Every structure is written in C-alpha cells, then in structure tokens.
Amino acid sequence: MSEETGKTSTEVKAVVFDVGRVIVQWQLRHLFAKLITDPAELDWFLAHVVTEQWHFQHDAGRLLADMVPERKSLFPRYADHIDAYATRFVETVPGRVEGTAELIERLAARDVPLFAITNFGSEFWQQFLPTEPVLQHMRDIVVSGDERVAKPDPRIFRIAQKRFGYAPQEMLFIDDNSANIEAAAALGWHVLHFTDAGARALEEVLAARGLI
C-alpha cells in the first residue's frame, strides 16, 4: 500500500512527480516482444543484453553513441535489436499509468505548482517528451540524463530544490522506487511511495492535503 512520509502539519505547496511507472508505463519487454517471439529467448535477452541495469547508464548521462556500439560488439547476434533500442525507445512506453494523468489535470486546474524529476536518458527524453501532453503541466522537469546524475543520488534532489524554488518540506515527491523515496525523505521532502495501490492511494493523499 502507498504510504506518505512527512509531517502532515507542514503545508505542501508543490507536487513533484516521477515519470516512468508513475505517469506512464515503462517496459523494455513491450518493444522487444515485437522482435523476439520465443518467450525463453526474450527472457534471456532482457536479462543479459538490453537490461534495465545497462539502460541505467543512459539515464545517468552516458551517450548512446558510446553505449550502443559497445553492446553490439559484445552481442553481435543482436545488433539489430540493440539498434532498435536506440531508435524505437518510445515503444517501451505502452501507455499511461491508469489515473495519474487525470490527477495531474485536476491539480493543474487548481493551479497547484507541478514539477517532475525523472531518470531518463537525454536522447530518449527528446524522443519521448512530445508524445505525452500531460507533461506540459509541469513548470520544470529535472532529467537525469541532462544533469548526468540519477536518482537516488541526493544531488539530483538538491538540483531540483534549487530549480523549483521550494524548500523540501514544501514539496510532495511521488516515485515508484523505494530507494528514490528514501533518498528524498532523508533530505526533508514529503514523499509518497507509488505502489500497486496507484492513483487511488495518491488521490486520497492529495485530497487529505486539500490539493484536489
């Protein structure tokens, strides 16, 4: 169940969202299931070739021009698939997480300041951003690939605090990753761990805060 951490007596003035698995779904499998039909081979590919751990290098600022040739040299059999990772990344986003975009619209209608902090490669962000109009409600978005530092590193939260213009205790941060939640909480942010309870639990917290 999702749980808000923080002093509920402190007024939250801004809401800060993660993007992947909070606003939109994200699954490497969604792309590569189109390219690899054998389930066992697909599982092996996602565990050894294009893995989330390897992908995280791009989130942290490493360029595709370095990552892709290196990976193709290690797995030449899958060269075309690794190229697809670089050129068809938006296909790893099958759609929105149910309910979150609607809550963002409701917050925006009340003029609640909205922001985002996302672990996203800079090059992939440029591909993805035009596909998701709800992100236009964000007054600013800190992208890990642009900053070359990724959650849960405390530095990215300090960058966000400076750019957003609010103190940590004035912001509610929503993320699906417990390590990211713990890092933000340690810096004084109000946090909400976005779990299987999803937008329903988030709506309850926002309503209790008088934000919607």
Salt bridges, closest charged atoms under 4 A:
GLU4 OE2 - ARG209 NH2 2.73
ASP18 OD1 - LYS151 NZ 2.88
GLU41 OE2 - ARG77 NH2 3.18
ASP43 OD1 - ARG29 NH2 2.79
GLU52 OE2 - ARG21 NH2 2.83
ASP59 OD1 - HIS55 NE2 3.30
GLU70 OE1 - ARG62 NH2 3.06
ASP83 OD1 - LYS72 NZ 3.02
GLU91 OE1 - LYS34 NZ 2.78
GLU91 OE2 - ARG88 NE 2.71
GLU105 OE1 - HIS137 NE2 2.82
ASP111 OD1 - ARG139 NH2 3.21
GLU123 OE1 - HIS58 ND1 3.89
GLU132 OE2 - ARG96 NH2 2.76
ASP140 OD1 - ARG163 NH2 2.79
GLU147 OE2 - ARG163 NH1 2.70
ASP153 OD2 - ARG155 NH2 2.80
GLU170 OE2 - LYS13 NZ 3.02
ASP175 OD2 - LYS151 NZ 2.80
GLU203 OE2 - ARG106 NH1 2.77
